[in-house]
C-alpha cells in the first residue's frame, strides 16, 4: 500500500509560499509558509500535519489493540503536540511528540487500559516511524 502527497514551494524561505496536496484531495493546494511554521501565522505546517497523522494512527492502533483484548471503545480522542526545536542552534528538529488520549471503554479496568494504551503507542506505525523523537503518552479513562 502506498499513499502520496505533494508540496510545491515558490520563493525563498522567509517570503516564499507553498501548497500541500494529498492524493485523497482532503488537502488540495493547502497553503503553508515560513509564518505558518515558525510564527504561528494562519495556515498549516509540516509539524501540524505530522501531529494529525500521529493522533489518527495512534487512535486506530489503540482501537485495534482493544479489539484483540475483547474490548470495544465507545470513543477514543487523541491530541498530538509536536515540538520543533532549534537543535543546538544549528538545525530544526522534531524532538518530542506528546499524545493526550481520552477514551470511553465499557468494562475495562485501569491497569488493562494503561497496558493496552502503552502498547498501542509503541506499536502504532507512525510512532515507529517517528521513534527518533521522544514520544510520551498521557491517557485518561472516562
C-alpha positions, 0 to 999 in steps of 0.5 A: 500500500502506498499513499502520496502527497505533494508540496510545491514551494515558490520563493525563498524561505522567509517570503516564499509560499507553498501548497500541500496536496494529498492524493485523497484531495482532503488537502488540495493546494493547502497553503503553508509558509515560513509564518505558518511554521515558525510564527504561528501565522494562519495556515498549516505546517509540516509539524501540524500535519505530522501531529494529525497523522500521529493522533489518527494512527495512534487512535486506530492502533489503540482501537485495534489493540482493544479489539484483540483484548475483547474490548470495544471503545465507545470513543477514543480522542487523541491530541498530538503536540509536536515540538520543533526545536532549534537543535543546538542552534544549528538545525530544526528538529522534531524532538518530542511528540506528546499524545493526550488520549481520552477514551470511553471503554465499557468494562475495562479496568485501569491497569488493562487500559494503561497496558493496552494504551502503552502498547498501542503507542509503541506499536502504532506505525507512525510512532515507529516511524517517528521513534527518533523523537521522544514520544510520551503518552498521557491517557485518561479513562472516562 
